[in-house]
Amino acid sequence: MNPVPHIPESAPFSLEQRAWLNGFLAGMFSAAAQPAGASTPVMNAEPLLILFGSQTGSAEGLAKKLAKESSARGYAPKILALNDYEQASLTVASKAVIISSTWGDGDAPDNAINFWNWLKADSAPRLENLNYAVLGLGDKNYSDFCGASKKMDARLEALGAKRLVPRGECDVDYEATAKAWTESLWAKLGNGSAAAGTPTLAAAPIENTNGATKLALAFSKNHPFPAKLLTNLPLNRAGSGKEVRHFEILLGNSRLSYEVGDALGVIPENCPDLAAKIISVIGATGDEPVALEHSVTSLRLALEQHFDIAKPPQELIAAVAKHAPDLAALLVVDKADDLKKWLYGRDLLDMLQLAPGKIPFTELLPLLRKLAPRLYSISSSPKAHPGEVHLTVGAVRYEAHGRKRGGVASTFLADRAEKSGSVKVFVQTSHGFRPPTNGDTPMIMVGPGTGIAPFRAFLEERAAVGAKGKNWLFFGDQKRSADFLYEEQLTAWQKTGFLTRLDLAFSRDQVEKIYVQTRMLENAAELWSWLEAGAHFYVCGDASRMAKDVDAALHTVVEKVGGKSADEAKAYVAKLKSDKRYQRDVY
């Protein structure tokens, strides 16, 4: 029997990557020793619906993983986006699992909005035959944590469906919680067929040549690629009140690939000065050893590279409140709004300064959240820039409570990435935010500020493949003289006619504020004619204000120029979404 391959210490991987690879190889060879066909789907397997609502792809990824597990357990999974609820036929289904993220102010993600509108309507059917389970993905930093999944769970119960297991709620670092919830689900469901075999680990191809093992490492969120930052250029000119930067990152021999519309995940590092001040206030040296999942590091590096020290979690706030009466007074139900206002702009250091030396690092670290990756819309086409990926990022800097502060990832990229030697990255595949597959189809793109990022990529892609479809871009910012991002490239495309229309909205160049939605309404007749000719409509940028205003303007265009009632306009826009002609990349 051949020995299990082992990644030697001399291999060009970090300690964490080497540990993961050796574990992966051991598991894979163990799986290979299982009887052939152990996880082969059986005949007459029990159906299992798996429905997802996903904005960035995390919920869809979990849904696909669950589908694989269910197949190995003897089920016949059917996986659909929640908006495809008609295909799901929930009224006659027996078992369904719903996995959904939450977007905006407790809203459903784009590919679940139609489902939620159907489910919450007075005309929604009774679902007494349905047994269901709901898993929510969210962020505890937002007040309506997992709000969309809570609403879905409650509404399904109200319609007579029977809950299989309690609703699961996952924070940003969702993998462990999702795994535990899934195990509880399988404990309830059991196998879908008595003939189902034990699930086995799918083996990746390994090539043995002269005794040597070659393994193509699949870089991912948990195992990012250490890429080289090639370019870091400011895009704003003198007189701007913003700091937007253009980054070019070398993917090298990583085998990472992407398509336009995808996002790049960046694993940031915290500001070393902030970490040093935290170490000082808790009375530590920074050299104390800290055990991580696969390695041991120093307290200093743990705070700089592994834990979120920007936003204090609820558990830490409660721990500090035991030593800070003024903070404790805010931790009551009727003071929730006051607490939210007080916390705004405050970080871990602010919390610990209320109780200096009271919380040792051994008590502090278990209360902290893992430093989460940041997702940025890719602003390049791989056809135009092979081997590279570009980002367009606004550096967040501000002063609050007597101290200068900054966004973790944006200032890492702007100030510290070159010094660190690498930027740890992975590709987050887009699920529905793509240019039209037919190059002759017209595109309307609305991307103010850094929302221009994916549309620069869309246009580069269309130019590279020679697509003939018309292109219309709405771009806006504060001042044309200082904030016209990618001006030379955009105006050059406009001059050649490749960019059919370029409508600009610079809000501070005149007394009356002008925004991209203003330009949409000014050109309503033309916009309507493009839509009627089959154009795809895209929006990228701020979800809380801009995207809502653009959506309202789109409804107005459909009503006034299309001659439709409010309900008819709503149905028209809903049809655009269901036909995947109205796509959004909002944050």
N, C-alpha and C positions, 0 to 999 in steps of 0.2 A: 504493500500500500504506500502510495506516495506521501511524503511528509507535507504538512500544511505549510505553504509559503509564509515567510516572515519578513516584514519590512525592517532592514537593519538601521541602526542609529546613524549610519553615514548617509542615509537617503535624504534628499533635499526636502524634508517635511518638518513641520513643527512637531513638538511633543504631542500636542492634542491630535494632530492629523495622523501621526504614526500610530498612536494608541487606537484611534478609530479604525485605521486601515487593518491593523493586526486583528482587531475584534471582528471586522467585516470578513476577512479572509477565513478566520476560524469558523465563523457561522456559516459561511458559504460552503466550505468543504464538509461541514457537518450536514448541511442540507443535501449536498450531493450524495451523501451516504444513505439518505432515506430511500425507501423502496420507490421504484419508478411509478409515476402516476398517482402518488399519494395525495396530491391536491387537485387532481383532475376533476372538473365539474361533473356531477352525476346527472343522470336522466331524471326528469320530473322534479327538478330542484324547485324549492319554494321561492316565489317572486319576492323581491325586496326593492322598494323604491328608495332611491337616495337623491334628494333634491338639495341644491345649493344656491345660496345667494352670495356672490363674491365680487368685491370691487377691485381688489389687488391680486387675487388668485389664491390666497391662503385657504379660504373656505372650500374652493374648488379642489385644491390639492388634498385637503383632508377627505373630501367626498370621494375622490378617486382612490385614495388609500383604503378607505372603508369598503369600497366596492371590491377591491382585490381581496381583502380579508373575508368579505362575505361570500365571494365565489369559492374560496378555499374551504369555507365552512359548510358548503353545500347549498348556498342560496343562488338564485339567478338574479343578480342585481341589474337594475335599470337606473342609470344616472342621468339627471336632467337639471338644467337651470330652473329655478323656481318660476321664472316667467313662462316656461313651457308646461305650466300646470295642466293645460288641456290634454296634452299627451299623457300626463301622469294618471289621469282618470281617478282622482282621489276618492270619488264617491263609491267606487267599486273595489278600491285597493284594500288589502288586508294589513300590510305593514309598510310604514314609511319613516325614513330618517331625514330630518331637515337640518342642514348646517348653514348658518347664515352669519355674516358679519353685520355690523351696524355702521351706518354712514351719516355724517352731518349731525343733526340734533335728534338722535334716536331713530333715524329713518332707515328704511330698507335700502340695500345697494341697488344700483341701476337694473341689474338683471333679476331683481325680485320685486320691483315696484308694482308691476302689473299683477303679480300674484297676490300681493298684500291688498291692493285695491279690490281684487276679486274676493279675497277671503273676508275682508271687513265689511263688505257690502251687505245690505239688508237682504239681498237676493241670494246670498251664499247658501249652498245646499247643506243639508244635515250630513254628518260624517260618522254616524254611529258604528259603521263597520270598520272604521280605521283605527288601528293601533299605531301610535306614533312616538317619536322621540325627537327632541330639539336640542341642538348644540349651538351655542352662541359664541361668536368671537367679538371682542371689544377692547376697550382701553379704559382702565379705571381712572385715568386722569380726566375723563369726561363724565359729566353728571349723570347722563342716561346710559350707564354702562350696560352693554348688550341689550339696548332698548328694543331693537327690531326683533330679536329672537324672543324676548319677553312677550311682546305683543302677539307674535305668531303663536306661541305656546298657549297663551290665555285664550286666544280666539279659537284655536282648534278644540280646546276643551269645551268652550261654550257651544260649539257646533256638534258636540256629542262624541268627539273622538276620545279614545282612551289612551292615557299617557303610559308608556312602557316603563320609563325611568325618569327621575327628576331631571329637569332642564339643566344642561351643563353650561357653565359660564367660564370662558377663557379670557385671560388678560393678554397683553401683547406677546409675552413669552408663553405661547399657548401649547407647546408640544406635550409637556408632561401632563397637564390637566386634560387635554384631549385624549391622551392615551388611557388615563384612568377612567374617564367617562366611557370610552369605547369598551373597555373591559367590563364595566358594569352593564353595558348594553348587551354584550355577548352572554354574560351570565344570565340575563333575563331571557334572551331569545333562544340560546342554545344553538344547535346546528340546524341548518335548513333541511337536512336529509339524514337519515340514519346511516346512509352509505358514505357520508362526507368524511374525508380523511383529515389528518392533522395538518394545519397550514405549515408550509415550509418556506424557507427563504429563497427567493428567486436568485439564481446565480448569474453574475455578470461574466461576460466572456473573459477568459484568461488565456494568454498565449504563452506556452512554454517553449523556449528556444535554447537548446544546449544547457538545460537545467536552470535557466534564468526565467524569472516570472515578470511579465510586463502587465501593468495595471493602469488603465486610464482613469485617473481620479476624477470623479464627478463633483465638481465644485458646486456648493449650494449654500444656503443660508447658514447651516451649521458647520460648513467647511468651506469658507470663502477663499477666493484666490487672492494672493498678495500681489496686486498689480502695481505697475510703476506709473506715477503721475508725470505725464510729459509736459503739459501746458496748463498754466494758471493765469488767465488774462482777465482784467476788468473790462466789462462791456459798457459801463456808463462813462460819460464824459464829465468834465468839470462843470460844477453847478448842480449836479444831481444830488438828491437826498437819499439815494439808494446805493447799494453795492452789489451789483449782479456780476457774477464771474462765469467765464467759459473755461471748462476743464476738459482736457483730453487725456485719456487713460489708455495705457498700452495693455492689451490682453495677452500678448506674447504667445507662449506655447500652452496656454491654459485649456485650449479647445472650447472655451466659452464662446457661444454664438448667440446672436440675438436677431430679432426682427424689429422693424420700425413699429412703434407702439408699445414695445416692452419697456420695463423699468429696470434700473440698475440699483441693486441693494448695496448700500455702503455701510460697513461696520465702523462706526466712528470711534474716536478716542477722546476722553474728557480733557479739559484744560489741566495741565500739570500743576499750575499755581493754585487752582481751586482744590485739587486733591491734597496739596501740601497744607493748605489752611485747615482742611477738615482733619487731617492727621494731627495737626497742632492742637486744635480745639478739643479733641477727645483724649489728648495726653499720650499719644503714641509716638513712635519714632519713624514708622513707615517701613521698617525692615522686618516686622513681624511676619512669620510665615502664614499663608492663607491657603487652605486646601480648596481647590476647584474640582470640577467634575472629573477631569482626567489628568490633572497636574497640580503642582504646588507652586505658588508664586508669592511675592511680597505684598504686604498690605498696600504699599504705594502703587504697584502695578495693578493690583486688583481694583483700586479706586479709579485709576486712570483708564483701564482697558476693559473691565468686565462688569462694573456695576453702574447703574443710573444714579448719578449724584446731582442731576439737575432738578428733577421733580420729586419732592419727598412723598413717599407712599403713605397711605392712611395708617398703616401699622406703626410707622415711625412717628407720625404726628401724635398718635395716642401715647406712645412711649415717652416722648418728650413732654407731653402735657402733664405727666405725673410729677414733673419737676418744675413746671411753669404754669402757675395759677391763671395768668391772663389768657394763655392759650387754652387751658382746660375749660375756661368759661365760655369759649366759643364752640366747644364740642357737645352741643345740645341741639336737638332737632330744630327749634325755632331760631337758632343762630346760624343755620346752614349758609344763608346768603352772606352773612357777615364773615364767616370763615372763608368762603370762596374769595371774597374781596381781599381779605387779609393775606391769603396765600398767594395771590397773583404776583408773579415776579420773584417769589422767594424760592430758594433752593435748599439743598441739604445743609449747607453751611449756616444759613439763616436759622434753620431749626436747631442745630446743635449748639449754636451760640446762646440759645435760651437755657441750655443746661450744660455748660462747659464741664467736661470731665465726668459727667454723670452717666454717660452711656459708653462703656468700653467697646472696642472694635469687635470683640467676640459676641456681644449682644447686638451691635449695629448691623453687621453684614447680613445676618439671617433676615433682617427686616427690609433689605434693599432689593429692588428689582434688577434683573439682568439688563445690561445696556443693550437696547434693541437696535436693529439696523434701521436705516432710513432709506426709503424708496424714492428715487428721482426719475422722472420721465427722461428717457434717452433722447438726445437732440441730434443724433447723427444716423445716417444710413450706413450699414456695413458694406454696401456696394460702393459708396462714395469714399469710405474710410476703412478699408480692410484692416483687420487686426487692432482697430481702435474703437473706443466708445466715448462719446462726448456728453457732457452734462452742462446744463444752464442753471446755476444755483444763486439765489439771493442770500448773501451773508447777513445773518440776523445779529445786530448789535444794538444794545440799548443800556440805559442806566436806570437802576431801580433801587430804592432803599439805601442810597448813598454808595452804591458800588456798581462798577461797569460789569456788564454781563453779555453773553452771546449765545446763539444757538449752538448746540453741541456739534452736530455734523457739519453745518455750514461753515463755522469757524475752524473746525478741524481741517476741512478741505482747503480753506483760504489761507490758513496760517501755519498749520502743523503737519500736514500730510507729507510734504517734501522732506521735512526733517525726520519723520518717523521711518522713512525708507520705502514704505509701500502703503497702498490703500487696499484694504480687504474688501473684495466685491463679489457679487453673484448676480445672475440674471433672474429677474422676476418676470415670467412670461405673462404677457397680456392675454386676457380672455375676452376678446370682443372689441378692443380698441385698435383697429387696423384701417389702413386706407382701403378703398374698394378693390376687390380682386380684379375687376375689369378696369383696365387703365383708361378706358374711354368715358368712364363715369365721372361726372363733375363732383368736385369737393368744395364745401364751404367750411372754413375753419375759423373759430373764434378763440384767440389765445392772447389775452393781454398780459403784460409783464413776463414773468418766467413761464407763463402758459404757452409761450411761443415754442418751447422746447420740442414737443413731439411733432409740431407742424414744420419745423425746419427739417426734421427727419423725414416726414412724409414727402415734402417737396424734393429733397435730395434723392429719395428713392425713385420718385416719378421721373425726375430728370435722368437718373442713371439708367432706367429701363426704357426711356423714350415714350412714356405714357402720353396719350394725346388728349386726355380729359381736361376740361377747364378747371382752374384753381382760383379760389377766392379766399383771401385772408383778411380778417378783421384783427388789427393789432392796436393796442393802446397802452399808455403809461402816463407819466406825469408831464414831462417836457420833451418836445421833439429834439431840441438841441442837445439834451443830455441823456435821454432815456430811450432812444430809438435803437433797440437791440437788433443786431445783425443787419443794420441799415444797408450796408454796401451789398450784401448778398441778396437781400430782398428786393432792393431797387434794381439791381442788375437783372434779376428774374423778371421784374415788371417791364423793363425796357425791351427785353427780347419777346415779351408776350407769353412766356411760359407761366408767369403768375398773372392770370387774366385780370384780376382786380385786387387792389391793395387799398383797403379803407382804414384810415388811421384816426385814432381818438386820443389826443393828449389833453388830459383833464385840466392842467394848470397853464395852458398857453392862452387862455382867454378868461374873462370874468365868469362866464357860465360854464359849469363843469360839463364836459363831454366825455361819454364813455362808449365802449364798443356797442352796447345795446342801443345807444343813441343813433349810431351809424346804421345799425340794422333797421331801425324804424324809418330812418331817412331814405333807405333804399329798399323799402318793403316790397314794392312791385317787382323789382328785379329779383329779390330774394325768393319771392313766391314762384316766379317763373323758373328759377333754378330747381326749386324743390319739385315742382310739377314735371320738370324734365328728368327727374330721377336722381338729383344730387344727394350726396350723403352730407350730413350736418354734424360737425364735431365741435366740442367745447373742452378747453383745458384751463384749469386755474382754480381760484378760490371757490370752495363749495358753498360757504355760508352766505356770501353776498353776490358776487359776480355771476356764478352759475345760475342762481335763482333768478337774477335780473334778466339774464340772457334767455332763460326758459320762458319767463313772462313775456319778453319781447317777441319770442317765436310764436307764442300763442296769439299775441296781438296781430302779428303779420297774417297768420292763418285766418283769423276772424275778419279783419278789415279788408284785406286784399282778396282772400279766398271766399269772402262772403258767407262765412259760416257762423253759427251760433257758438256760444261759449262751450256747450257740451260737444258740439260737432268738432270744434277746434281741439278740444281735449282728446277726442277719439282719433283725430288726424295725427296728432303728435304721438299718441300711444302707438299708433300703427307704424310711424316712423321708427319708434324704438323696437317694436317687435320684429320689424323687418331689418333691424340692425343698420338703419340709415341715420339714426340719431344716437351718437356715441359720446360718452363723456369720460374724461380723465380728470377728476376733481379731487381736491384735498383740503 
